Amino acid sequence: MDVKEMVRDKARYKEIVTYFQEFNTLGAQELVLLIDTIELMSEEIFEHYKALQEIFKKAVSEILIRRQTEGSFGFLTDSQRCQLSYALQKAWNLKVLLREKYEEYDMELQ
């Protein structure tokens, strides 16, 4: 599914939300795709825009719970760490996440 192409058609926003909801767990690569999709979406279709934000927040929360359990981000590859850092920073810029709450995690990913 080419989500970045679908996002151009507001009538397909529900399909995009369903696509991301069907993942059991979103990895770093999917988080990048999700935050890039959020950036491209129109906020005017608030219900779907907000749904994607909630999916993103939940996925980040799950990753941070695992980090707390394991004591570090050692379970991520270098590439995944970079992807997660990118997704966090973009989420701050889009006001999806508060920088103050997640900045220390991003510093740890560097």
Residue pairs with C-beta under 8 A, 6 or more apart in sequence:
1 19
3 16
3 19
3 33
3 37
4 33
4 36
4 37
4 40
6 12
6 15
6 16
7 13
7 16
7 37
7 40
7 41
8 40
10 42
10 44
10 45
13 41
13 45
13 48
13 49
14 48
16 37
16 41
16 48
16 52
17 48
17 51
17 52
17 55
20 26
20 30
20 34
20 37
20 52
20 55
21 51
21 55
23 30
25 59
25 62
26 34
26 55
26 59
26 62
27 80
28 63
28 76
28 79
28 80
28 81
28 83
28 84
28 87
29 80
29 83
30 59
31 56
31 59
31 60
31 83
31 84
31 87
32 83
32 86
32 87
34 52
34 55
34 56
34 59
34 87
35 56
35 87
35 90
35 91
35 94
35 96
36 90
37 52
38 49
38 52
38 53
38 56
38 94
38 96
39 90
39 94
41 48
41 49
41 52
42 49
43 49
53 96
56 87
56 91
56 96
56 97
57 96
57 97
60 87
60 88
60 91
60 97
60 102
63 84
64 105
66 75
67 73
67 75
67 105
72 108
73 81
73 84
73 108
73 109
76 84
76 109
81 109
82 109
84 109
85 106
85 109
85 110
88 97
88 102
88 105
88 106
88 109
89 106
91 97
91 102
92 98
92 99
92 102
